[in-house]
């Protein structure tokens, strides 16, 4: 690397002194020297042989003859000595630091480093002390000594800085720039938090590895044991070859955090022993499935694919060439609403629930993981198959931390109702997009039932739900048509005393009512009111999740607007509360044939064959709005391709989805040369040509996919930014779009 790797606001350090030329200190010195992050790198080591070797290998520019000389000349001093040696080293040189010198370190225990600094410099005025910036590179090797120095050791690894309360921003920036020049990713963390995290992720695994090898080495037939040990044993115990002295120091220096996590591990290990002794397969399966899911999630994080990282750190771009065709036979992703509910109700049921067609999108996976965190054993998903070992209505356990629900407003609102009746406290969080969504619409009526709930600023996430006494059943007239609010209150009603009933102003999707009945929990429907009585139980069942009509909608519109198109969509859910997209397209002149109708698990399904037909603008009936609320972004594309004007009213709900879908669609259409008239509760769209251009989805998956469909009738290329959240509802959208003939390519920034 060149000097350009150092931020312009940070000057290159003149002299850096590295105290301790072991693997870490030597590698850091070598990297700083090679990458031009310091004009001069001085080294010092208690071993003259190591110091001489470091100089001859070009690891350092100069060798200091004494510890005092190394410190006196340095603008930055890097302590790379054993953690229990820090205080003695600092005591020797506490009055030798240059004015405004920076002192940092590389130790894996920050609490002991800070304590040593406080002890040594207690009698020196703060302005006369060096500026302290504790650091810890998360990198290493079984090798030791300056001979193992490797300038690329820190490349693509993390370095954690733990700046103190009296931090100097410029000094922190200086140390951060030095590590960045070595190819590392620099993070900041509190001292105590760092030591707790490292005790769990680094110190405990080393302790276990040392202990296991020592135990087996003490066996009488240890040679036979090691002779037949496979690669897994080698990989697991590799870290037992690390420096014993260094690790002894680390465990003694970080004893409090290590003992805390060690005690927890010992308790869990004892529980596993009891499970094996008692032939308790359910406990074993629970531990193993949760561990596998956590390890798989960890692997996705490392590859940049986990929902907790990809949504927030990568700009996924759809590049759509104009034109294309829409032909073939496809089955779109499973219904997200039903996937959420199948996990929720299966977890609360008595017995084992088997699910087919589960949507393996990020939102549904977040729901699945949340129930694993609350003690439910769940196998899968494996090609849409999931097996849930229900714990009963009252069998959930407090999760170890906040429940993260990604981008799912459905998940958060339904969880709020389900968790409001638990005896333990929970917190619901989500990604940046979900954190802007209104949650008082469920929190307020839940409070009327006796729930104790706090929401964030302006009634937004996070939601903190306090375990409370049993809820009280009530009747609630919903001010707006919302399946999420209705479902939330019905789920809370399971835990309430007496009857809970909800009346909706217009029909909304009824998956919760249908699925509760399918699990043997009776829900009564009288006109616009759904009701149930609390205190019942659910019985495990089998669920076949149909293809999501909301996902099918993109391809229904694609076929409707593309001359020559002929597309069959298999096994689509045809719930009467979800078919607004079909009714509206037919009213516009769309050609949609329904075949192979059947009932699967209480839900109607059918095959849909859609052919091109010239569309005409209409005034969309307001009674169809709740039945197509999620499909309107792509219906706006149909309206642009129709002859005449299309008018939507009564759709205020669109403004509080993942984005303000009315305004965001209007802005995107304008960027493509299409003028619209936005109204408080809807939009007016005159049929017109679609040009090329660049649009922004604002992190809304349905906006992104809708503009992808628009490319079929566009005159130029459409570039759609911020498309990562498509994975939340339709993980194989790109593959199916290519399969039917759309010209899509995906790039990651």
Secondary structure as GFF3:
##gff-version 3
##sequence-region A 1 749
A	DSSP	three_ten_helix	3	5	.	.	.	ID=ss1
A	DSSP	beta_strand	13	19	.	.	.	ID=ss2
A	DSSP	alpha_helix	23	34	.	.	.	ID=ss3
A	DSSP	beta_strand	38	44	.	.	.	ID=ss4
A	DSSP	alpha_helix	48	56	.	.	.	ID=ss5
A	DSSP	beta_strand	62	63	.	.	.	ID=ss6
A	DSSP	alpha_helix	67	72	.	.	.	ID=ss7
A	DSSP	beta_strand	76	79	.	.	.	ID=ss8
A	DSSP	three_ten_helix	83	85	.	.	.	ID=ss9
A	DSSP	alpha_helix	86	93	.	.	.	ID=ss10
A	DSSP	beta_strand	102	105	.	.	.	ID=ss11
A	DSSP	alpha_helix	110	120	.	.	.	ID=ss12
A	DSSP	three_ten_helix	126	128	.	.	.	ID=ss13
A	DSSP	beta_strand	131	133	.	.	.	ID=ss14
A	DSSP	beta_strand	135	137	.	.	.	ID=ss15
A	DSSP	three_ten_helix	146	148	.	.	.	ID=ss16
A	DSSP	beta_strand	158	161	.	.	.	ID=ss17
A	DSSP	alpha_helix	169	181	.	.	.	ID=ss18
A	DSSP	beta_strand	185	188	.	.	.	ID=ss19
A	DSSP	alpha_helix	191	198	.	.	.	ID=ss20
A	DSSP	pi_helix	199	203	.	.	.	ID=ss21
A	DSSP	alpha_helix	204	217	.	.	.	ID=ss22
A	DSSP	alpha_helix	222	227	.	.	.	ID=ss23
A	DSSP	alpha_helix	231	237	.	.	.	ID=ss24
A	DSSP	three_ten_helix	238	241	.	.	.	ID=ss25
A	DSSP	alpha_helix	244	253	.	.	.	ID=ss26
A	DSSP	alpha_helix	255	277	.	.	.	ID=ss27
A	DSSP	alpha_helix	281	302	.	.	.	ID=ss28
A	DSSP	alpha_helix	307	313	.	.	.	ID=ss29
A	DSSP	beta_strand	316	324	.	.	.	ID=ss30
A	DSSP	beta_strand	327	330	.	.	.	ID=ss31
A	DSSP	alpha_helix	336	348	.	.	.	ID=ss32
A	DSSP	beta_strand	349	356	.	.	.	ID=ss33
A	DSSP	alpha_helix	362	373	.	.	.	ID=ss34
A	DSSP	beta_strand	377	382	.	.	.	ID=ss35
A	DSSP	beta_strand	385	391	.	.	.	ID=ss36
A	DSSP	beta_strand	403	404	.	.	.	ID=ss37
A	DSSP	alpha_helix	409	420	.	.	.	ID=ss38
A	DSSP	beta_strand	426	429	.	.	.	ID=ss39
A	DSSP	three_ten_helix	434	436	.	.	.	ID=ss40
A	DSSP	alpha_helix	440	448	.	.	.	ID=ss41
A	DSSP	beta_strand	452	455	.	.	.	ID=ss42
A	DSSP	three_ten_helix	457	459	.	.	.	ID=ss43
A	DSSP	beta_strand	463	466	.	.	.	ID=ss44
A	DSSP	beta_strand	471	472	.	.	.	ID=ss45
A	DSSP	beta_strand	475	477	.	.	.	ID=ss46
A	DSSP	alpha_helix	483	494	.	.	.	ID=ss47
A	DSSP	beta_strand	496	497	.	.	.	ID=ss48
A	DSSP	beta_strand	499	503	.	.	.	ID=ss49
A	DSSP	alpha_helix	511	518	.	.	.	ID=ss50
A	DSSP	beta_strand	524	526	.	.	.	ID=ss51
A	DSSP	beta_strand	529	533	.	.	.	ID=ss52
A	DSSP	beta_strand	538	539	.	.	.	ID=ss53
A	DSSP	beta_strand	542	544	.	.	.	ID=ss54
A	DSSP	alpha_helix	549	561	.	.	.	ID=ss55
A	DSSP	beta_strand	566	573	.	.	.	ID=ss56
A	DSSP	alpha_helix	580	587	.	.	.	ID=ss57
A	DSSP	beta_strand	591	600	.	.	.	ID=ss58
A	DSSP	beta_strand	603	611	.	.	.	ID=ss59
A	DSSP	three_ten_helix	622	624	.	.	.	ID=ss60
A	DSSP	three_ten_helix	626	628	.	.	.	ID=ss61
A	DSSP	alpha_helix	632	640	.	.	.	ID=ss62
A	DSSP	beta_strand	645	648	.	.	.	ID=ss63
A	DSSP	three_ten_helix	652	656	.	.	.	ID=ss64
A	DSSP	alpha_helix	661	671	.	.	.	ID=ss65
A	DSSP	beta_strand	676	679	.	.	.	ID=ss66
A	DSSP	beta_strand	682	686	.	.	.	ID=ss67
A	DSSP	beta_strand	693	696	.	.	.	ID=ss68
A	DSSP	alpha_helix	701	710	.	.	.	ID=ss69
A	DSSP	three_ten_helix	711	713	.	.	.	ID=ss70
A	DSSP	beta_strand	718	721	.	.	.	ID=ss71
A	DSSP	alpha_helix	726	729	.	.	.	ID=ss72
A	DSSP	alpha_helix	733	740	.	.	.	ID=ss73
A	DSSP	beta_strand	742	748	.	.	.	ID=ss74
###
